[in-house]
């Protein structure tokens, strides 16, 4: 009777080939993960801006979307700003919150955005003093970026152009 099985040399050769394929695929796979993290973060921020704007309009109250610890990548809170000061008090209702984004990600804003977006009941973005609020968010990971632009009416849009200065 003949015994069936694999030889040690055959198994080692198969393992060597599999290891080589994994090493070849790793750099491209990590690039895919970075793109997925960036796109997921862009989507989360974009959706949160639309939620804050629509909440202000439907509730007819001022809604603020504020970065945690003044850093957008640390997450954010969306709340009703009853007293109009732009900061969340204990008695002001929290509508939504987002935890920190991946550590490899950086979100920067221009001076027009800063660390909070303030939506009035008409859906326009205005700072607590009444000044127009518009600008851009830049979401960067591994030297590639995507932008979200907040226009003069408070509507966000994703800019498909990826700036090189990330």
Long-range contacts (C-beta under 8 A, 24 or more apart in sequence): 31-142, 34-104, 34-141, 34-142, 34-144, 35-144, 37-101, 37-102, 37-104, 37-105, 37-141, 38-105, 38-139, 38-140, 38-141, 38-144, 38-145, 38-146, 39-146, 41-101, 41-102, 41-105, 41-107, 41-139, 41-141, 42-139, 42-146, 42-148, 42-158, 44-98, 44-101, 45-72, 45-107, 45-137, 45-139, 45-148, 46-148, 46-156, 46-158, 48-76, 48-78, 48-96, 48-98, 49-117, 49-148, 49-150, 49-156, 50-156, 51-78, 51-95, 51-96, 52-78, 52-95, 52-117, 52-119, 53-119, 53-123, 53-125, 53-154, 53-155, 53-156, 54-123, 55-95, 55-119, 56-119, 56-120, 56-121, 56-123, 57-119, 57-121, 57-122, 57-123, 59-121, 60-121, 61-121, 62-118, 62-119, 62-120, 62-121, 63-95, 63-118, 63-119, 64-88, 64-116, 64-117, 64-118, 64-119, 65-116, 65-117, 65-119, 66-115, 66-116, 66-117, 67-115, 67-116, 68-100, 70-115, 71-107, 71-115, 72-101, 72-107, 72-109, 72-115, 72-137, 73-100, 73-101, 73-105, 73-106, 73-107, 74-100, 74-101, 75-99, 75-100, 75-101, 81-118, 84-128, 85-128, 86-116, 86-118, 86-127, 86-128, 102-141, 104-141, 104-142, 105-139, 105-140, 105-141, 106-139, 106-140, 106-141, 106-166, 107-137, 107-138, 107-139, 107-140, 108-137, 108-138, 108-140, 109-135, 109-136, 109-137, 109-138, 110-135, 110-136, 111-135, 112-136, 112-150, 113-137, 113-150, 117-150, 117-154, 119-154, 123-153, 123-154, 123-155, 124-152, 124-153, 124-154, 125-150, 125-153, 125-154, 138-163, 138-166, 140-166
